[in-house]
Amino acid sequence: MKRSDNSWPATLLRTLKAAGVRQVGYVPDAGHQRLIELCLADKAIKSVLLSAEEEGIGLAAGAWLGGVRGALLMQSSGVGNCLNQLGSVRECRFPLLMLITMRGQAGEFNPWQVPMGQATPTVLEAMGVVVHEANAAEAIAPKVDAAARLAFGSYHAVAVLISQAVIGIKSFQDQASR
Amino acid sequence: MTAVLRRRKVVEILLKNRRNLLVVAGLGSTAWDITAAGDSPLNFPLWGAMGNAAMFGLGLALAQPRRRVLVITGDGEMLMGLGSLATIGVQQPRNLAVVVIDNERYGETGMQASHTAAGVDLAKVAQACGFKFARQVRHRAHLAALRAAIHRPAGPLFAQVKVVAEKLPLVLPPRDGALLKSRFRKALLGDQADLD
């Protein structure tokens, strides 16, 4: 499957900045690779490399305590790492904007990605996170814009799941045969 | 080496004349310690989120580069978030200090031994992660210097303060998370914080 549109990360960064996001926590991820590069190159964004996704929940909460809006980039396998930390987001009514690239969906080659990928929306919702799904490249920025308004306007945790149909399917078989 | 410092006295000394210091405390004993030293709207005592106190501090320190931020947490809480020391080491926030009150025990669950009781040296971990100042502190004579260092913008700073393992009367801060968040923001950012 080909990437349907390569320009969405640049549009997405503009959307994040327009929403007032000034701090971005990330765990390196193939699906977010371009967006991470753009964030790192942008002086208006403080980009923070995380060693695990749950660190980003504390980072974003701390930023809000200090009057700064943050966003958190990760892939679906990292969602499981965040679950207990999401409890404090709910209890304190911290705004939280999570952009999650999906693994374990249609076409997945690595069976170890499937359990967490398939459970991602369910476990997020169980922890009180509103879940929006973006299934096409052109849908991502509008979904994130709406998610940011909900997160920062209503002090809620919101996740936008970016479908594997958008970011493409990693094939280790293809890589191995090269 | 037997610890001689008493945790409540250590925290009282570190928070004395705290001026504009912003304080995040890890769940359990350190949240009671900072409250015993005097509750403040500029305290953010965690009642959960174990392993993430230092990251709350990092987010706050990056958002407020002109303010000093002090994270006070326990050895068990810090051990659960060791990766955050690497993350802070990469960012090098000059205004962030992390002080671990190390009684070598999990105090809230029955005083079971932690990894530091077996010799794990958190100060060396912090040093290896790039903290500018990373020390173990065992003596009262060194606390004034530590307090002064917390107020200097020369971080990131890390201190592992060895204290006596003791069960003390609980001194509880408010536990409503939304209240703690809102009062902190209002005290730091002014009335406008409620309208953001």
Interface residues (C-beta under 8 A of the other chain):
Chain A: Q23 K46 V48 L49 L50 S51 A52 E54 E55 G56 I57 G58 L59 A60 A61 G62 A63 W64 L65 G66 G67 V68 G70 N84 Q85 G87 S88 E91 C92 R93 F94
Chain B: L22 V24 F44 L46 W47 G48 A49 M50 G51 N52 A53 A54 M55 F56 G57 L58 G59 L60 A61 L62 A63 Q64 R67 G81 G83 S84 A86 T87 V90 Q91 G177 A178 L180 K181 F184 R185 L188 L189 A193 D196
